[in-house]
Amino acid sequence: MGEEKGRYNQEDVDLAVARVAAGEKKAAVVRTSPVPLRTLFRLVKRAADGGSTLPSRPGPKPVIPLELERDLAEWIAAMQRCGIPVGRQDIIAKASDMLAVATGPAMPTRATPTRILTGVWYRRFLQRHPFLSNRIAQCIARVRNAVDEDGVATLFYTLAKMFIELKIDATRIFNMDETSFMPKTARRKVVAVRGSANVWRKETKPSFHMTVVGAVSANGATVPPLVVVPGVRLFKEDITALHIHGAAITGDPKGFSNAKIFLQWLAFFGDSIAHLPKPVVLIVDNKAAEICVEYGIMLVALPAKCDAPLPAPGQRLCSISDPVIRKTTAVGMVCTAYRRALMDKPSSAVNGFRECGIWPLSMVQLKARLALYKGGGVKGKIGTADWLKHREAVIDEVRTGILLLPHVPSTGKKRKRSTVDVAGRLVTKERLLAGAYD
């Protein structure tokens, strides 16, 4: 009885087939290889016929050819790079359309209806492509998706100049941010490339609720919050719901912060830091670099993708299920979230400044933060195939190559005659060149 063979991998198979192809006898190869003789015969014959020696998938073949499945996976990665990652329903719908084109009839009938793929196919599709996985897509607004390396470099050199000339320390650099209390843009589960550093999608609509304005310093010190609520008149009980010492509240018809409120907040911020040496650096979003002489505040614009030093208190309140909530309750919840997220955990602000490269100032950290959002977080070159085209490119090809109008007859000046009437007269070349017969 022959000795039982142990386990072997694809490298053993490739080596054994290569040895046979080099001229060794199969029996000699089997003696020093873990690949069984019968398996070696089969694989050598398959390789001679131009086939692959890779292990074949057991069971029936997938309903969609593997080449089309690979193209579908490439499309999924490309959609993630565009900031519009797709989910389960989108993938099943797209795969069903591909199946109809590849195998189905041109027009579905009662006898041959269009085949719709199910969740079983979707689960096996993910198993066949393990580099794809289910993730939760972070929602990013359009204005937060326009930062490039030039903007990061400008921020770095601006801060470096200020820090050196003004001798700024951690107590005199603040980050200010605004966040909605109850955002409507809930996170969505999508399919993304496994190992992606950061998966995000573009925000489809703004949220219309309260706004919380806050600021923290690089050493963890917190400025009391400003709450902007909808409306222009408030009950006294709404104001008394502010249980953080020094916090303020104001109103706006839609609960948004505007230029007037921002100027009022600057005065509020100046009073809160009156004990600090001046000037101080205040990093804000979407504001130009300016100097508030009255309060000794220098405003510096922060690229939107680097605004992590200030955690958003509203993110901790997104799971509220009650669609109707009183202003008094909402104001109290905002103060509680602000205290727990920032005031009770100053290390959160310190870590945020360090991770973004703001303090200590680091170009490497700034670029690393930006890299988390480039290409939708996809690593490698998947999703960059040459055959992938944006909708605009396809529309341009259709307009310029298919939807063409017929030739328009010329309606300009009358063309010069190419013939000369010679009936009843003598014609010479000299007079023709002189234009006598035009």
Beta strands, then each sheet from edge to edge (+ up, - down):
strand 1: 132-140
strand 2: 173-180
strand 3: 188-193
strand 4: 200-202
strand 5: 211-217
strand 6: 222-230
strand 7: 248-252
strand 8: 280-285
strand 9: 290-292
strand 10: 297-302
sheet 1: 3+ 1- 4-
sheet 2: 7+ 6+ 5- 2+ 8+ 10+ 9-
end
